[in-house]
């Protein structure tokens, strides 16, 4: 039996992209997935499709920027299943622009979703995981958390922060597994949030070589499936043909 089977796995940003792909794969491997996002109509459709394929899934409206919403999401999962084994802090936004564009509202949105959202997820599960003596926190960073590129200064800063937070948590606990996954270019809706015309065109060129979200889902499943005494601390997944 795999180490995924019967685990309760919470996934934020589950309505599309990596979150959706992870939900489908991890449910297919026998976990109980609990899905959170703002677009509840998409979540409901995904849950129905997972059920039709014989999987276990439920969904709850979630705004990761709101700590109370995150606590409600975790409480929903515990009410459904009695525990939380894994949280995948996946929700993220990427409205790239040069700093000279002064898109301060977009900078703040990235900080709120990409950094505070991860911290809220950790805060909502950490006490119970420490008390039960097991659990796994998986945070989605990016290759943008490994190197900075033009138009992505703030986005990269948020993804560097996710790696720092993850490694700090890993060092502070001897009970909880902590994994950070750094995807390269992935087919997703993230680029749709880019309002700056120059950055949007550059990203279209950048994304000509891209992974399917299933590739990241498999990396997530691999990290969860390891024995409880094995912590896969960091995974970087890139397209073979990508120079970045």
Biotite code that builds the C-alpha atoms (Angstrom):
import biotite.structure as struc

atoms = struc.array([
    struc.Atom([0.000, 0.000, 0.000], chain_id="A", res_id=1, res_name="UNK", atom_name="CA", element="C"),
    struc.Atom([1.351, 3.438, -0.903], chain_id="A", res_id=2, res_name="UNK", atom_name="CA", element="C"),
    struc.Atom([1.988, 6.076, 1.731], chain_id="A", res_id=3, res_name="UNK", atom_name="CA", element="C"),
    struc.Atom([-0.580, 8.286, -0.004], chain_id="A", res_id=4, res_name="UNK", atom_name="CA", element="C"),
    struc.Atom([-3.558, 5.987, 0.474], chain_id="A", res_id=5, res_name="UNK", atom_name="CA", element="C"),
    struc.Atom([-6.121, 7.208, 3.017], chain_id="A", res_id=6, res_name="UNK", atom_name="CA", element="C"),
    struc.Atom([-4.186, 10.393, 3.800], chain_id="A", res_id=7, res_name="UNK", atom_name="CA", element="C"),
    struc.Atom([-6.156, 13.613, 4.115], chain_id="A", res_id=8, res_name="UNK", atom_name="CA", element="C"),
    struc.Atom([-4.548, 16.062, 1.703], chain_id="A", res_id=9, res_name="UNK", atom_name="CA", element="C"),
    struc.Atom([-5.572, 19.727, 1.597], chain_id="A", res_id=10, res_name="UNK", atom_name="CA", element="C"),
    struc.Atom([-4.843, 21.665, -1.597], chain_id="A", res_id=11, res_name="UNK", atom_name="CA", element="C"),
    struc.Atom([-5.172, 25.429, -1.942], chain_id="A", res_id=12, res_name="UNK", atom_name="CA", element="C"),
    struc.Atom([-5.623, 27.034, -5.341], chain_id="A", res_id=13, res_name="UNK", atom_name="CA", element="C"),
    struc.Atom([-7.219, 23.780, -6.468], chain_id="A", res_id=14, res_name="UNK", atom_name="CA", element="C"),
    struc.Atom([-9.565, 25.148, -9.125], chain_id="A", res_id=15, res_name="UNK", atom_name="CA", element="C"),
    struc.Atom([-7.046, 25.080, -11.992], chain_id="A", res_id=16, res_name="UNK", atom_name="CA", element="C"),
    struc.Atom([-3.472, 24.381, -13.048], chain_id="A", res_id=17, res_name="UNK", atom_name="CA", element="C"),
    struc.Atom([-1.153, 22.554, -10.668], chain_id="A", res_id=18, res_name="UNK", atom_name="CA", element="C"),
    struc.Atom([-3.771, 22.422, -7.911], chain_id="A", res_id=19, res_name="UNK", atom_name="CA", element="C"),
    struc.Atom([-6.349, 20.761, -10.128], chain_id="A", res_id=20, res_name="UNK", atom_name="CA", element="C"),
    struc.Atom([-3.830, 18.280, -11.559], chain_id="A", res_id=21, res_name="UNK", atom_name="CA", element="C"),
    struc.Atom([-2.588, 17.419, -8.082], chain_id="A", res_id=22, res_name="UNK", atom_name="CA", element="C"),
    struc.Atom([-6.133, 16.876, -6.836], chain_id="A", res_id=23, res_name="UNK", atom_name="CA", element="C"),
    struc.Atom([-6.904, 14.419, -9.626], chain_id="A", res_id=24, res_name="UNK", atom_name="CA", element="C"),
    struc.Atom([-3.677, 12.420, -9.279], chain_id="A", res_id=25, res_name="UNK", atom_name="CA", element="C"),
    struc.Atom([-3.514, 12.299, -5.490], chain_id="A", res_id=26, res_name="UNK", atom_name="CA", element="C"),
    struc.Atom([-7.181, 11.287, -5.269], chain_id="A", res_id=27, res_name="UNK", atom_name="CA", element="C"),
    struc.Atom([-6.550, 8.565, -7.876], chain_id="A", res_id=28, res_name="UNK", atom_name="CA", element="C"),
    struc.Atom([-3.806, 7.242, -5.606], chain_id="A", res_id=29, res_name="UNK", atom_name="CA", element="C"),
    struc.Atom([-6.279, 6.785, -2.758], chain_id="A", res_id=30, res_name="UNK", atom_name="CA", element="C"),
    struc.Atom([-6.059, 9.963, -0.700], chain_id="A", res_id=31, res_name="UNK", atom_name="CA", element="C"),
    struc.Atom([-8.979, 12.020, 0.572], chain_id="A", res_id=32, res_name="UNK", atom_name="CA", element="C"),
    struc.Atom([-8.436, 15.393, -1.093], chain_id="A", res_id=33, res_name="UNK", atom_name="CA", element="C"),
    struc.Atom([-9.952, 18.556, 0.351], chain_id="A", res_id=34, res_name="UNK", atom_name="CA", element="C"),
    struc.Atom([-9.925, 21.362, -2.169], chain_id="A", res_id=35, res_name="UNK", atom_name="CA", element="C"),
    struc.Atom([-9.938, 25.089, -1.537], chain_id="A", res_id=36, res_name="UNK", atom_name="CA", element="C"),
    struc.Atom([-10.215, 28.081, -3.883], chain_id="A", res_id=37, res_name="UNK", atom_name="CA", element="C"),
    struc.Atom([-12.340, 31.156, -4.492], chain_id="A", res_id=38, res_name="UNK", atom_name="CA", element="C"),
    struc.Atom([-13.955, 29.770, -7.673], chain_id="A", res_id=39, res_name="UNK", atom_name="CA", element="C"),
    struc.Atom([-16.287, 27.311, -5.989], chain_id="A", res_id=40, res_name="UNK", atom_name="CA", element="C"),
    struc.Atom([-18.149, 26.398, -9.181], chain_id="A", res_id=41, res_name="UNK", atom_name="CA", element="C"),
    struc.Atom([-14.910, 24.985, -10.574], chain_id="A", res_id=42, res_name="UNK", atom_name="CA", element="C"),
    struc.Atom([-14.247, 23.143, -7.330], chain_id="A", res_id=43, res_name="UNK", atom_name="CA", element="C"),
    struc.Atom([-17.700, 21.563, -7.370], chain_id="A", res_id=44, res_name="UNK", atom_name="CA", element="C"),
    struc.Atom([-17.168, 20.359, -10.943], chain_id="A", res_id=45, res_name="UNK", atom_name="CA", element="C"),
    struc.Atom([-13.750, 18.924, -10.045], chain_id="A", res_id=46, res_name="UNK", atom_name="CA", element="C"),
    struc.Atom([-15.128, 17.134, -6.982], chain_id="A", res_id=47, res_name="UNK", atom_name="CA", element="C"),
    struc.Atom([-17.896, 15.574, -9.089], chain_id="A", res_id=48, res_name="UNK", atom_name="CA", element="C"),
    struc.Atom([-15.362, 14.377, -11.667], chain_id="A", res_id=49, res_name="UNK", atom_name="CA", element="C"),
    struc.Atom([-13.112, 12.868, -8.985], chain_id="A", res_id=50, res_name="UNK", atom_name="CA", element="C"),
    struc.Atom([-16.122, 11.091, -7.457], chain_id="A", res_id=51, res_name="UNK", atom_name="CA", element="C"),
    struc.Atom([-17.080, 9.749, -10.898], chain_id="A", res_id=52, res_name="UNK", atom_name="CA", element="C"),
    struc.Atom([-13.595, 8.251, -11.167], chain_id="A", res_id=53, res_name="UNK", atom_name="CA", element="C"),
    struc.Atom([-13.970, 6.534, -7.784], chain_id="A", res_id=54, res_name="UNK", atom_name="CA", element="C"),
    struc.Atom([-11.974, 9.031, -5.742], chain_id="A", res_id=55, res_name="UNK", atom_name="CA", element="C"),
    struc.Atom([-12.658, 10.834, -2.474], chain_id="A", res_id=56, res_name="UNK", atom_name="CA", element="C"),
    struc.Atom([-12.912, 14.618, -2.649], chain_id="A", res_id=57, res_name="UNK", atom_name="CA", element="C"),
    struc.Atom([-14.653, 17.527, -0.996], chain_id="A", res_id=58, res_name="UNK", atom_name="CA", element="C"),
    struc.Atom([-14.412, 21.283, -1.442], chain_id="A", res_id=59, res_name="UNK", atom_name="CA", element="C"),
    struc.Atom([-14.653, 24.460, 0.572], chain_id="A", res_id=60, res_name="UNK", atom_name="CA", element="C"),
    struc.Atom([-14.538, 28.121, -0.456], chain_id="A", res_id=61, res_name="UNK", atom_name="CA", element="C"),
    struc.Atom([-11.163, 29.568, 0.465], chain_id="A", res_id=62, res_name="UNK", atom_name="CA", element="C"),
    struc.Atom([-9.444, 32.940, 0.318], chain_id="A", res_id=63, res_name="UNK", atom_name="CA", element="C"),
    struc.Atom([-5.858, 32.261, 1.373], chain_id="A", res_id=64, res_name="UNK", atom_name="CA", element="C"),
    struc.Atom([-5.267, 35.941, 2.137], chain_id="A", res_id=65, res_name="UNK", atom_name="CA", element="C"),
    struc.Atom([-7.836, 35.715, 4.957], chain_id="A", res_id=66, res_name="UNK", atom_name="CA", element="C"),
    struc.Atom([-6.558, 33.812, 8.007], chain_id="A", res_id=67, res_name="UNK", atom_name="CA", element="C"),
    struc.Atom([-10.082, 33.077, 9.247], chain_id="A", res_id=68, res_name="UNK", atom_name="CA", element="C"),
    struc.Atom([-11.011, 31.623, 5.858], chain_id="A", res_id=69, res_name="UNK", atom_name="CA", element="C"),
    struc.Atom([-7.946, 29.370, 6.060], chain_id="A", res_id=70, res_name="UNK", atom_name="CA", element="C"),
    struc.Atom([-8.860, 28.227, 9.568], chain_id="A", res_id=71, res_name="UNK", atom_name="CA", element="C"),
    struc.Atom([-12.392, 27.469, 8.348], chain_id="A", res_id=72, res_name="UNK", atom_name="CA", element="C"),
    struc.Atom([-10.946, 25.438, 5.465], chain_id="A", res_id=73, res_name="UNK", atom_name="CA", element="C"),
    struc.Atom([-8.832, 23.339, 7.843], chain_id="A", res_id=74, res_name="UNK", atom_name="CA", element="C"),
    struc.Atom([-11.742, 22.944, 10.275], chain_id="A", res_id=75, res_name="UNK", atom_name="CA", element="C"),
    struc.Atom([-13.913, 21.737, 7.369], chain_id="A", res_id=76, res_name="UNK", atom_name="CA", element="C"),
    struc.Atom([-11.307, 19.075, 6.541], chain_id="A", res_id=77, res_name="UNK", atom_name="CA", element="C"),
    struc.Atom([-11.062, 17.923, 10.161], chain_id="A", res_id=78, res_name="UNK", atom_name="CA", element="C"),
    struc.Atom([-14.848, 17.750, 10.435], chain_id="A", res_id=79, res_name="UNK", atom_name="CA", element="C"),
    struc.Atom([-14.962, 15.608, 7.302], chain_id="A", res_id=80, res_name="UNK", atom_name="CA", element="C"),
    struc.Atom([-12.028, 13.321, 8.098], chain_id="A", res_id=81, res_name="UNK", atom_name="CA", element="C"),
    struc.Atom([-10.868, 13.873, 11.685], chain_id="A", res_id=82, res_name="UNK", atom_name="CA", element="C"),
    struc.Atom([-7.307, 14.919, 10.831], chain_id="A", res_id=83, res_name="UNK", atom_name="CA", element="C"),
    struc.Atom([-5.027, 16.634, 8.329], chain_id="A", res_id=84, res_name="UNK", atom_name="CA", element="C"),
    struc.Atom([-2.028, 14.713, 7.004], chain_id="A", res_id=85, res_name="UNK", atom_name="CA", element="C"),
    struc.Atom([-0.799, 17.074, 4.286], chain_id="A", res_id=86, res_name="UNK", atom_name="CA", element="C"),
    struc.Atom([-1.387, 20.633, 3.168], chain_id="A", res_id=87, res_name="UNK", atom_name="CA", element="C"),
    struc.Atom([-0.232, 21.761, -0.274], chain_id="A", res_id=88, res_name="UNK", atom_name="CA", element="C"),
    struc.Atom([0.040, 25.554, -0.230], chain_id="A", res_id=89, res_name="UNK", atom_name="CA", element="C"),
    struc.Atom([-0.339, 26.013, -3.966], chain_id="A", res_id=90, res_name="UNK", atom_name="CA", element="C"),
    struc.Atom([-2.395, 29.188, -4.471], chain_id="A", res_id=91, res_name="UNK", atom_name="CA", element="C"),
    struc.Atom([-0.408, 31.862, -6.263], chain_id="A", res_id=92, res_name="UNK", atom_name="CA", element="C"),
    struc.Atom([-0.591, 34.834, -8.623], chain_id="A", res_id=93, res_name="UNK", atom_name="CA", element="C"),
    struc.Atom([1.966, 36.209, -11.091], chain_id="A", res_id=94, res_name="UNK", atom_name="CA", element="C"),
    struc.Atom([1.097, 39.695, -12.423], chain_id="A", res_id=95, res_name="UNK", atom_name="CA", element="C"),
    struc.Atom([4.585, 40.515, -13.764], chain_id="A", res_id=96, res_name="UNK", atom_name="CA", element="C"),
    struc.Atom([5.685, 44.047, -14.623], chain_id="A", res_id=97, res_name="UNK", atom_name="CA", element="C"),
    struc.Atom([8.834, 46.176, -14.551], chain_id="A", res_id=98, res_name="UNK", atom_name="CA", element="C"),
    struc.Atom([9.296, 47.961, -11.244], chain_id="A", res_id=99, res_name="UNK", atom_name="CA", element="C"),
    struc.Atom([9.145, 51.253, -13.136], chain_id="A", res_id=100, res_name="UNK", atom_name="CA", element="C"),
    struc.Atom([5.493, 50.517, -13.912], chain_id="A", res_id=101, res_name="UNK", atom_name="CA", element="C"),
    struc.Atom([4.793, 51.101, -10.209], chain_id="A", res_id=102, res_name="UNK", atom_name="CA", element="C"),
    struc.Atom([1.961, 48.565, -10.069], chain_id="A", res_id=103, res_name="UNK", atom_name="CA", element="C"),
    struc.Atom([1.925, 48.703, -6.284], chain_id="A", res_id=104, res_name="UNK", atom_name="CA", element="C"),
    struc.Atom([-1.506, 47.085, -5.972], chain_id="A", res_id=105, res_name="UNK", atom_name="CA", element="C"),
    struc.Atom([-0.223, 44.078, -7.918], chain_id="A", res_id=106, res_name="UNK", atom_name="CA", element="C"),
    struc.Atom([2.910, 43.910, -5.750], chain_id="A", res_id=107, res_name="UNK", atom_name="CA", element="C"),
    struc.Atom([0.699, 43.822, -2.677], chain_id="A", res_id=108, res_name="UNK", atom_name="CA", element="C"),
    struc.Atom([-1.538, 41.164, -4.220], chain_id="A", res_id=109, res_name="UNK", atom_name="CA", element="C"),
    struc.Atom([1.495, 38.924, -4.808], chain_id="A", res_id=110, res_name="UNK", atom_name="CA", element="C"),
    struc.Atom([2.683, 39.442, -1.240], chain_id="A", res_id=111, res_name="UNK", atom_name="CA", element="C"),
    struc.Atom([-0.797, 38.690, 0.100], chain_id="A", res_id=112, res_name="UNK", atom_name="CA", element="C"),
    struc.Atom([-1.424, 35.520, -1.918], chain_id="A", res_id=113, res_name="UNK", atom_name="CA", element="C"),
    struc.Atom([2.057, 34.095, -2.451], chain_id="A", res_id=114, res_name="UNK", atom_name="CA", element="C"),
    struc.Atom([3.566, 34.806, 0.976], chain_id="A", res_id=115, res_name="UNK", atom_name="CA", element="C"),
    struc.Atom([0.799, 35.498, 3.471], chain_id="A", res_id=116, res_name="UNK", atom_name="CA", element="C"),
    struc.Atom([-1.293, 32.724, 1.922], chain_id="A", res_id=117, res_name="UNK", atom_name="CA", element="C"),
    struc.Atom([1.483, 30.216, 2.609], chain_id="A", res_id=118, res_name="UNK", atom_name="CA", element="C"),
    struc.Atom([1.969, 31.523, 6.151], chain_id="A", res_id=119, res_name="UNK", atom_name="CA", element="C"),
    struc.Atom([-1.779, 31.296, 6.794], chain_id="A", res_id=120, res_name="UNK", atom_name="CA", element="C"),
    struc.Atom([-1.783, 27.680, 5.598], chain_id="A", res_id=121, res_name="UNK", atom_name="CA", element="C"),
    struc.Atom([1.091, 26.837, 7.921], chain_id="A", res_id=122, res_name="UNK", atom_name="CA", element="C"),
    struc.Atom([-0.516, 28.643, 10.860], chain_id="A", res_id=123, res_name="UNK", atom_name="CA", element="C"),
    struc.Atom([-3.809, 26.791, 10.372], chain_id="A", res_id=124, res_name="UNK", atom_name="CA", element="C"),
    struc.Atom([-2.295, 23.272, 10.404], chain_id="A", res_id=125, res_name="UNK", atom_name="CA", element="C"),
    struc.Atom([0.855, 23.583, 12.520], chain_id="A", res_id=126, res_name="UNK", atom_name="CA", element="C"),
    struc.Atom([-0.617, 23.218, 16.040], chain_id="A", res_id=127, res_name="UNK", atom_name="CA", element="C"),
    struc.Atom([-2.575, 20.071, 15.162], chain_id="A", res_id=128, res_name="UNK", atom_name="CA", element="C"),
    struc.Atom([0.326, 18.504, 13.263], chain_id="A", res_id=129, res_name="UNK", atom_name="CA", element="C"),
    struc.Atom([2.707, 19.122, 16.150], chain_id="A", res_id=130, res_name="UNK", atom_name="CA", element="C"),
    struc.Atom([0.141, 17.720, 18.618], chain_id="A", res_id=131, res_name="UNK", atom_name="CA", element="C"),
    struc.Atom([-0.548, 14.590, 16.577], chain_id="A", res_id=132, res_name="UNK", atom_name="CA", element="C"),
    struc.Atom([3.166, 14.079, 15.958], chain_id="A", res_id=133, res_name="UNK", atom_name="CA", element="C"),
    struc.Atom([3.037, 13.863, 12.160], chain_id="A", res_id=134, res_name="UNK", atom_name="CA", element="C"),
    struc.Atom([2.107, 15.779, 9.046], chain_id="A", res_id=135, res_name="UNK", atom_name="CA", element="C"),
    struc.Atom([3.541, 17.311, 5.909], chain_id="A", res_id=136, res_name="UNK", atom_name="CA", element="C"),
    struc.Atom([3.588, 20.887, 4.655], chain_id="A", res_id=137, res_name="UNK", atom_name="CA", element="C"),
    struc.Atom([4.271, 21.251, 0.921], chain_id="A", res_id=138, res_name="UNK", atom_name="CA", element="C"),
    struc.Atom([4.798, 24.757, -0.412], chain_id="A", res_id=139, res_name="UNK", atom_name="CA", element="C"),
    struc.Atom([4.886, 25.662, -4.097], chain_id="A", res_id=140, res_name="UNK", atom_name="CA", element="C"),
    struc.Atom([7.741, 28.026, -4.937], chain_id="A", res_id=141, res_name="UNK", atom_name="CA", element="C"),
    struc.Atom([9.129, 28.411, -8.478], chain_id="A", res_id=142, res_name="UNK", atom_name="CA", element="C"),
    struc.Atom([12.347, 28.562, -10.456], chain_id="A", res_id=143, res_name="UNK", atom_name="CA", element="C"),
    struc.Atom([11.659, 32.239, -9.818], chain_id="A", res_id=144, res_name="UNK", atom_name="CA", element="C"),
    struc.Atom([12.610, 31.419, -6.235], chain_id="A", res_id=145, res_name="UNK", atom_name="CA", element="C"),
    struc.Atom([16.055, 30.347, -7.437], chain_id="A", res_id=146, res_name="UNK", atom_name="CA", element="C"),
    struc.Atom([16.972, 33.250, -9.741], chain_id="A", res_id=147, res_name="UNK", atom_name="CA", element="C"),
    struc.Atom([15.547, 36.680, -10.528], chain_id="A", res_id=148, res_name="UNK", atom_name="CA", element="C"),
    struc.Atom([14.580, 37.868, -14.007], chain_id="A", res_id=149, res_name="UNK", atom_name="CA", element="C"),
    struc.Atom([13.427, 41.243, -15.380], chain_id="A", res_id=150, res_name="UNK", atom_name="CA", element="C"),
    struc.Atom([9.746, 42.128, -14.821], chain_id="A", res_id=151, res_name="UNK", atom_name="CA", element="C"),
    struc.Atom([9.622, 39.457, -12.085], chain_id="A", res_id=152, res_name="UNK", atom_name="CA", element="C"),
    struc.Atom([11.404, 41.159, -9.185], chain_id="A", res_id=153, res_name="UNK", atom_name="CA", element="C"),
    struc.Atom([8.445, 41.126, -6.798], chain_id="A", res_id=154, res_name="UNK", atom_name="CA", element="C"),
    struc.Atom([7.165, 37.730, -7.945], chain_id="A", res_id=155, res_name="UNK", atom_name="CA", element="C"),
    struc.Atom([10.621, 36.229, -7.479], chain_id="A", res_id=156, res_name="UNK", atom_name="CA", element="C"),
    struc.Atom([10.894, 37.886, -4.076], chain_id="A", res_id=157, res_name="UNK", atom_name="CA", element="C"),
    struc.Atom([7.700, 36.136, -2.996], chain_id="A", res_id=158, res_name="UNK", atom_name="CA", element="C"),
    struc.Atom([8.985, 32.785, -4.239], chain_id="A", res_id=159, res_name="UNK", atom_name="CA", element="C"),
    struc.Atom([12.371, 33.273, -2.532], chain_id="A", res_id=160, res_name="UNK", atom_name="CA", element="C"),
    struc.Atom([10.324, 33.945, 0.607], chain_id="A", res_id=161, res_name="UNK", atom_name="CA", element="C"),
    struc.Atom([8.410, 30.675, 0.198], chain_id="A", res_id=162, res_name="UNK", atom_name="CA", element="C"),
    struc.Atom([11.705, 28.769, 0.064], chain_id="A", res_id=163, res_name="UNK", atom_name="CA", element="C"),
    struc.Atom([12.999, 30.618, 3.150], chain_id="A", res_id=164, res_name="UNK", atom_name="CA", element="C"),
    struc.Atom([9.809, 29.978, 5.119], chain_id="A", res_id=165, res_name="UNK", atom_name="CA", element="C"),
    struc.Atom([9.849, 26.312, 4.121], chain_id="A", res_id=166, res_name="UNK", atom_name="CA", element="C"),
    struc.Atom([13.449, 25.758, 5.170], chain_id="A", res_id=167, res_name="UNK", atom_name="CA", element="C"),
    struc.Atom([12.895, 27.618, 8.417], chain_id="A", res_id=168, res_name="UNK", atom_name="CA", element="C"),
    struc.Atom([9.914, 25.425, 9.270], chain_id="A", res_id=169, res_name="UNK", atom_name="CA", element="C"),
    struc.Atom([11.874, 22.291, 8.345], chain_id="A", res_id=170, res_name="UNK", atom_name="CA", element="C"),
    struc.Atom([14.652, 23.259, 10.758], chain_id="A", res_id=171, res_name="UNK", atom_name="CA", element="C"),
    struc.Atom([12.239, 24.069, 13.576], chain_id="A", res_id=172, res_name="UNK", atom_name="CA", element="C"),
    struc.Atom([10.398, 20.726, 13.673], chain_id="A", res_id=173, res_name="UNK", atom_name="CA", element="C"),
    struc.Atom([11.390, 17.099, 14.076], chain_id="A", res_id=174, res_name="UNK", atom_name="CA", element="C"),
    struc.Atom([7.839, 15.815, 13.575], chain_id="A", res_id=175, res_name="UNK", atom_name="CA", element="C"),
    struc.Atom([6.587, 17.426, 10.375], chain_id="A", res_id=176, res_name="UNK", atom_name="CA", element="C"),
    struc.Atom([7.906, 16.803, 6.870], chain_id="A", res_id=177, res_name="UNK", atom_name="CA", element="C"),
    struc.Atom([8.410, 20.011, 4.906], chain_id="A", res_id=178, res_name="UNK", atom_name="CA", element="C"),
    struc.Atom([8.754, 20.049, 1.134], chain_id="A", res_id=179, res_name="UNK", atom_name="CA", element="C"),
    struc.Atom([9.174, 22.943, -1.273], chain_id="A", res_id=180, res_name="UNK", atom_name="CA", element="C"),
    struc.Atom([8.521, 22.326, -4.977], chain_id="A", res_id=181, res_name="UNK", atom_name="CA", element="C"),
    struc.Atom([9.979, 24.723, -7.562], chain_id="A", res_id=182, res_name="UNK", atom_name="CA", element="C"),
    struc.Atom([8.260, 24.329, -10.936], chain_id="A", res_id=183, res_name="UNK", atom_name="CA", element="C"),
    struc.Atom([9.773, 25.652, -14.120], chain_id="A", res_id=184, res_name="UNK", atom_name="CA", element="C"),
    struc.Atom([7.477, 26.953, -16.826], chain_id="A", res_id=185, res_name="UNK", atom_name="CA", element="C"),
    struc.Atom([4.106, 25.208, -16.547], chain_id="A", res_id=186, res_name="UNK", atom_name="CA", element="C"),
    struc.Atom([0.984, 25.506, -18.663], chain_id="A", res_id=187, res_name="UNK", atom_name="CA", element="C"),
    struc.Atom([-1.415, 27.412, -16.414], chain_id="A", res_id=188, res_name="UNK", atom_name="CA", element="C"),
    struc.Atom([-3.612, 30.474, -16.101], chain_id="A", res_id=189, res_name="UNK", atom_name="CA", element="C"),
    struc.Atom([-0.981, 32.403, -14.127], chain_id="A", res_id=190, res_name="UNK", atom_name="CA", element="C"),
    struc.Atom([0.138, 34.384, -17.168], chain_id="A", res_id=191, res_name="UNK", atom_name="CA", element="C"),
    struc.Atom([-3.432, 35.614, -17.639], chain_id="A", res_id=192, res_name="UNK", atom_name="CA", element="C"),
    struc.Atom([-2.976, 37.823, -14.561], chain_id="A", res_id=193, res_name="UNK", atom_name="CA", element="C"),
    struc.Atom([-0.237, 39.889, -16.224], chain_id="A", res_id=194, res_name="UNK", atom_name="CA", element="C"),
    struc.Atom([-1.651, 43.346, -16.935], chain_id="A", res_id=195, res_name="UNK", atom_name="CA", element="C"),
    struc.Atom([1.593, 44.918, -18.161], chain_id="A", res_id=196, res_name="UNK", atom_name="CA", element="C"),
    struc.Atom([1.721, 44.553, -21.950], chain_id="A", res_id=197, res_name="UNK", atom_name="CA", element="C"),
    struc.Atom([5.518, 44.221, -22.235], chain_id="A", res_id=198, res_name="UNK", atom_name="CA", element="C"),
    struc.Atom([5.707, 41.604, -19.493], chain_id="A", res_id=199, res_name="UNK", atom_name="CA", element="C"),
    struc.Atom([2.751, 39.708, -20.969], chain_id="A", res_id=200, res_name="UNK", atom_name="CA", element="C"),
    struc.Atom([4.390, 39.434, -24.400], chain_id="A", res_id=201, res_name="UNK", atom_name="CA", element="C"),
    struc.Atom([7.723, 38.405, -22.847], chain_id="A", res_id=202, res_name="UNK", atom_name="CA", element="C"),
    struc.Atom([5.972, 35.697, -20.846], chain_id="A", res_id=203, res_name="UNK", atom_name="CA", element="C"),
    struc.Atom([4.234, 34.331, -23.951], chain_id="A", res_id=204, res_name="UNK", atom_name="CA", element="C"),
    struc.Atom([7.666, 33.864, -25.550], chain_id="A", res_id=205, res_name="UNK", atom_name="CA", element="C"),
    struc.Atom([9.090, 32.439, -22.341], chain_id="A", res_id=206, res_name="UNK", atom_name="CA", element="C"),
    struc.Atom([6.270, 29.883, -22.115], chain_id="A", res_id=207, res_name="UNK", atom_name="CA", element="C"),
    struc.Atom([6.722, 28.395, -25.587], chain_id="A", res_id=208, res_name="UNK", atom_name="CA", element="C"),
    struc.Atom([8.453, 25.483, -23.857], chain_id="A", res_id=209, res_name="UNK", atom_name="CA", element="C"),
    struc.Atom([6.255, 24.476, -20.933], chain_id="A", res_id=210, res_name="UNK", atom_name="CA", element="C"),
    struc.Atom([5.452, 21.486, -18.763], chain_id="A", res_id=211, res_name="UNK", atom_name="CA", element="C"),
    struc.Atom([1.985, 20.076, -18.330], chain_id="A", res_id=212, res_name="UNK", atom_name="CA", element="C"),
    struc.Atom([0.691, 20.563, -14.789], chain_id="A", res_id=213, res_name="UNK", atom_name="CA", element="C"),
    struc.Atom([0.631, 16.763, -14.409], chain_id="A", res_id=214, res_name="UNK", atom_name="CA", element="C"),
    struc.Atom([4.437, 16.833, -14.187], chain_id="A", res_id=215, res_name="UNK", atom_name="CA", element="C"),
    struc.Atom([4.256, 18.879, -10.996], chain_id="A", res_id=216, res_name="UNK", atom_name="CA", element="C"),
    struc.Atom([1.410, 16.732, -9.670], chain_id="A", res_id=217, res_name="UNK", atom_name="CA", element="C"),
    struc.Atom([3.666, 13.676, -10.003], chain_id="A", res_id=218, res_name="UNK", atom_name="CA", element="C"),
    struc.Atom([6.410, 15.446, -8.061], chain_id="A", res_id=219, res_name="UNK", atom_name="CA", element="C"),
    struc.Atom([3.941, 16.252, -5.286], chain_id="A", res_id=220, res_name="UNK", atom_name="CA", element="C"),
    struc.Atom([2.721, 12.659, -5.169], chain_id="A", res_id=221, res_name="UNK", atom_name="CA", element="C"),
    struc.Atom([6.339, 11.431, -5.012], chain_id="A", res_id=222, res_name="UNK", atom_name="CA", element="C"),
    struc.Atom([7.070, 13.644, -1.994], chain_id="A", res_id=223, res_name="UNK", atom_name="CA", element="C"),
    struc.Atom([3.946, 12.483, -0.150], chain_id="A", res_id=224, res_name="UNK", atom_name="CA", element="C"),
    struc.Atom([4.543, 8.818, -0.974], chain_id="A", res_id=225, res_name="UNK", atom_name="CA", element="C"),
    struc.Atom([7.945, 8.615, 0.726], chain_id="A", res_id=226, res_name="UNK", atom_name="CA", element="C"),
    struc.Atom([8.191, 6.748, 4.063], chain_id="A", res_id=227, res_name="UNK", atom_name="CA", element="C"),
    struc.Atom([7.341, 8.877, 7.080], chain_id="A", res_id=228, res_name="UNK", atom_name="CA", element="C"),
    struc.Atom([11.004, 9.119, 8.109], chain_id="A", res_id=229, res_name="UNK", atom_name="CA", element="C"),
    struc.Atom([12.014, 10.502, 4.691], chain_id="A", res_id=230, res_name="UNK", atom_name="CA", element="C"),
    struc.Atom([11.570, 14.216, 4.013], chain_id="A", res_id=231, res_name="UNK", atom_name="CA", element="C"),
    struc.Atom([12.035, 15.262, 0.398], chain_id="A", res_id=232, res_name="UNK", atom_name="CA", element="C"),
    struc.Atom([13.021, 18.825, 1.219], chain_id="A", res_id=233, res_name="UNK", atom_name="CA", element="C"),
    struc.Atom([13.161, 20.424, -2.242], chain_id="A", res_id=234, res_name="UNK", atom_name="CA", element="C"),
    struc.Atom([12.244, 19.415, -5.785], chain_id="A", res_id=235, res_name="UNK", atom_name="CA", element="C"),
    struc.Atom([12.982, 21.465, -8.908], chain_id="A", res_id=236, res_name="UNK", atom_name="CA", element="C"),
    struc.Atom([11.054, 20.400, -12.027], chain_id="A", res_id=237, res_name="UNK", atom_name="CA", element="C"),
    struc.Atom([11.902, 21.972, -15.401], chain_id="A", res_id=238, res_name="UNK", atom_name="CA", element="C"),
    struc.Atom([11.103, 21.218, -19.033], chain_id="A", res_id=239, res_name="UNK", atom_name="CA", element="C"),
    struc.Atom([14.023, 19.315, -20.548], chain_id="A", res_id=240, res_name="UNK", atom_name="CA", element="C"),
    struc.Atom([14.263, 21.823, -23.393], chain_id="A", res_id=241, res_name="UNK", atom_name="CA", element="C"),
    struc.Atom([14.151, 24.913, -21.206], chain_id="A", res_id=242, res_name="UNK", atom_name="CA", element="C"),
    struc.Atom([17.358, 26.912, -20.670], chain_id="A", res_id=243, res_name="UNK", atom_name="CA", element="C"),
    struc.Atom([15.883, 28.660, -17.629], chain_id="A", res_id=244, res_name="UNK", atom_name="CA", element="C"),
])
